[in-house]
Amino acid sequence: MSLEDVTGKRLGNFNANMVDHNYFNLIELPLVKGNFFTEQKSPKYFITEIIISESLARHLYKDENPLGKILQIQATQPLKVVGVVKDYYSPGRKSDHAFQRYYLPYAVFNDLGFEIKLKPGATLDKQTLLPLLEAINPRLRIQELTTHSNMHAALIYKHKLTAGITIVLALLALILAGAGIYGVLNYSTHMRRYELGIHLAMGAKTHRVQYMVIKESIQPILYGIALSIGLTALIYAVMRQQMTTELDINLLAIISTMPMMILVSLVACYLPVSKVINEDPIKALRNE
C-alpha cells in the first residue's frame, strides 16, 4: 500500500498489515520503542495510529526518532507513529524492502484474519470455532481455517522444489562434465602409452610418471576454470550496468563449486594414467 508524508509527498509502496492491539503479543513480535495500538471498543473506530517496522523507520527517518511523526495513506487521514516493532523474516524475500512494513488497526469487521494461539496439545476445528465467532459478532463466518505450519510449508514449497531440482541438475552436470573430461584424458593417455612405457622401462618412478601426466592434463582444465571465472565476472559487471533489477551473486556457491570441479578433474586425470602404470610396461612398449 502507498504511504505519504504530512505534506502529501509520496514515500513509496510498502507491505501493510491491518491488525488489532493483541496481534504483536500473540505472534511474539517485540516492540522496539513506543506503544502498541489503543484497544478498539467499537467497530466504527477511526484509524489515527500507525506502527512501523525497524527497516521502514530507518528508511524514512534515518537516525531520527520516528515516534510522533505524521504519515498518511490519503490526505484526509493523518496517522501518528505510536510504535516501532522488530522486523521479521518472510520466506523468499531477501531484499531490505521486504522488511519495510507498517501496521494499521482494523476499523471494520471486513475480511478479518484471526490468529488463534492454542494451548499445548489442543486442537481446533470449524465446528468448535463457529460458536466462538458468533459470540463476538453474528456476522462473522469462516472462509478458511489453516495452521501456521501449513501456511509456512506452502510459502517455502516452491523454494524447496527449486532447490531440489537445482541440486539434481547440478549433480547431473557435474557427472557429465567429469565423464567428458575422463573420456578426453583417457584417450590422450592411451595415445601416450608407448611414451609412458619407455619412461617406466628405463626405471622412472611411477609417482614421477603420474605427476608428469597429471600436471600436463590438469593445466588446460585450470586455464578453463580461470577463463570461465573471468568471463562470468565480465558478464556480471555488464549486466549490472544494463539491468534495472538487482543481480545477486552467491559467492558461497562459487567458492564451494571450484574445489569440487578441481577434485573431479584430478580424479579424471589420475584414473587413465594409473591404469597404464599398473600394467606391465612391456605391454605399453608393444602398444597393446
N, C-alpha and C positions, 0 to 999 in steps of 0.2 A: 504494500500500500504506500501511496505517496505521502510525503511529510514536508511541511513548510515551517519557516521560522516565523517570528512575530510580525515581520514586515511583509509576509506573503511570499518571500523568496523560496522557490522550490529547492529542497535539500536532497531529493532523490527518492527512489523506491526502496523500501526495506521490508524485511519479514515482520509480520504483525500477528499477535495473538490477542484474543479477547477473552479475559479470564475474570474470576472473582477474587475476593480478598483471601480465600483459603488456598488458592492454586499453588503458590510458591512453597508454602509449608508442606503441602501434600506431596509434591514431586521433589521435595528437599533441594530446592534451588536457592542458594544462600543470598541474602541481601547484603550488598557491599556497603551502601550508605542510604540514609533516608528511611522511608517507611513503606509498608505495603498499602494497597488501596483501602479506602474507607469502606466499611461494610455497607452494602446497599440494603435499605429497608423496603424499597419499592421498585417494581419492575419498570417504572417510568423515570428512573434515575437519569439525570442529565450528566453526560460524561464531562468531567472537568480535570481529571488527573491522567497522568501518563507515567509509566515506568519504563526505563530503557536499560539495555544490556551494557556491560563494560565496554565492549567494542564500539557500540554506537555512541557512547559517551565520549570515548577518545576521538572518534571520527568527527563528531560535531563540535566538541568543546576543547579538544587537546588536553591541556593540564588544568583548565578551569573547573570550578565546582559546578556540576550541572543542576544541582538541586535549586528549585525555584525558577529555573528558566522556563520560558513560554514557547511551546511548539503548537502547531495546529495542522489538522487534516484538511480543514477548509477555513476560510477567513472568518466565518461567524462562530467558530468553535475553538477558542483558545484552550490549551491543555497545559497544566502546570506539572513540571517534572517533580515527582514526590519521592522517587527512589531509583536506585541503580542496583541491578542484580548481576550475578555471575553469568558468564557465557556458558553455553552447553553445546556439546558436540552432536551434530546430526550426521548420520552415515552418508557418505558420498559427497559431502560438502567440505572442501579443503580451504577455500579462499577466506580471507578475513571478512569479506562482505556477507558470507553466510552467517556469521555470528552477530552481525549488526541487526538487532531486533528490538522492537518496542511492544509494550503491552498496554491494552486499554481495558477498562472494566466493562462488563456486559451491561447493556442498557435495557434490553428486552429479551424475553424468552423466545428466541428465534434461532433455530439451528444450533441448539445448545450441545456442547460436548461435555459429558460428565467424566471426571477422573475419580474412580472409586478405589479406595485402598482397603483391602481385606485383611482380616486377622490371619495369622499363620494357620494354614490348613483349611481355611474356609473357602467355599465356592459360591458362585452367584449365577443364576440363570434369569431369563426374561420373566418367568412366572413369579419369581421372588421379587424382582426389581420393580415390576409394574405397579403394585400397590404402594410402594415407597414413593415412586414418582407422582402418582395421583394424589398422595398426601401433600406433596409440595405444590403441585399445580395440576388440576384436572386435564389441562390441555396437553400435557407432556406425553409423548409417545416414543417408543424405541424404534429407531431406524436400523441401527446396527449395534451389536454388542460383541466386543472382542477384547482380548487381553493385550497388555503392553508387550509381552513377549512375542505374540503373533504379529503385532504391528512392526516390532523391531525386525523380526525374521523376514517380513515382506519387504522392508526397506533395504536390507542387505542382501536379499536373494540374488538380484541381478549382478551385484558386485562379486558375490561368491561364485556365481556361474561364469562370469567373465574371467575371474582369476583362475578357475579350474581349466577353462578352455585355453587360456594363455599358457598355463603350465604345460598342458598336453602338447600344444603346438610347439612350444619352446623345446621340449624334450625330443619331439619328432625332428625338429630342425637340427638339433644337436646330433642326433643319431645319424641323420642323413649326411650332415657335414663330416662327421667322423668316418662314416663309411666311404665317402668320396675321397677324403684325404688318405685314408688307408689304401684304397684302390690305386691311387696315383703313385703313392710311395712304394707300395708293394711291387708295382710294375717297374718303377725306376730301380729299385733294389735288385729285382730279378735280372734286369739288363746288366747290372754291375756284378753279377755273381762271379764271373771269371776274374775280374779285378780283385774282388774280396778274397777269392780262393788263393790267388797269388800272395796277398798280404799274409794270410794265415799259414800258407805253406812255407813262407820264409821266416816264420817264427813270430809274427806280430801278435801281441796280446789281444785277447778277444775284447777286453773292455776298451782298448785303444781303437779297435776297428768299430765297435759300437759307437763310441764317442764321435769318431770322424763322420760316420754316416748320419747320425742323429743331428750333429751340428750343421752339416750341409743341407739336410732335409728341413730342419726347423727354421732356418733363416728366411726362406720365402714366406713362410707362414707368419712369422713375426713382422715382416715387412707389410704383409697384407693387413694384419691387425692394426698396425700403426697407421697405415693409409686409410683404413675404414674409420678410425677414430678422428683423424684429421678431416675427412670428408663430412662426417657427422657433425663435427663442431662448426664447420663452414656452413653447412645447410641450416643448422640451428640458428646461427648468427644472422643469416639472410632472412629466414622465415620470421624471426623475432622482429625484424625491422618492417616486414611487409604485412604481417597479420595484426589485427586489432585485438584478438583474444590472447590471453597469456598462455605461453607454452611451458609446461612443467617438464623438467628433466630429472629422472631418477638416478642419481649418482650411485646409490647403493646397488641397484640392479646392474649398472655398468661395471662397477668395481668387482662385484661377485661373479659376473659372467666372464671377464677376462681370464682369471686363473683357470676356470673350468675349460675354456677353449684351448688354452695352452696345454692343460693336462691331457685333453683328448688328442691334441696334436702330437704330444710326446709319446703317448701310447701307440698312436698310429705310426709314428716313426720307429719305435722300438720293436714292434712285433715282426715286421718284414726282415729287418737285419738280424734279429735274434734267430729267426728260422734258418737263415743261411749259415750263421755262425755255429749253431748246434749240430749241423750236418757235417759229414766227412768232407774236408777240404778237397779231396780228390774228385768228388762229385762236382764241385764247383769248377775245378780246373777242366774237367771233361765237359762242363756246361750241361750237366744232366739235370 
